[in-house]
Amino acid sequence: MQSLQGDTWVAQFSEIEGILGCRLPPAARRCAAWWSHEPTHFLVKAWLRAGWHVKDVDMPGRSVTFRRFPSHV
């Protein structure tokens, strides 16, 4: 994620799984709240450390829009 250009990234769940090399937890596919900024799991910590936050989750479209923190642009 750090190497991405621009300040917005729309990622399909399948794309995220490809980067991770494993499937997302079932809750990530069922509940938009899973994508919140509550740092209770390693994935939230990872994208926050990389300078990104979740701007929007499209559950029917199975995608997440990440936005880069201004200090990381």
Buried (B, 14 or more C-beta within 10 A) or exposed (E): BEEBEEBEBEBEBEBBBEEEEEEBEEEBEEEEEBBEEEEEEEBBEEBBEBBBEBBEBEBEEBBBBBBBEEEEE
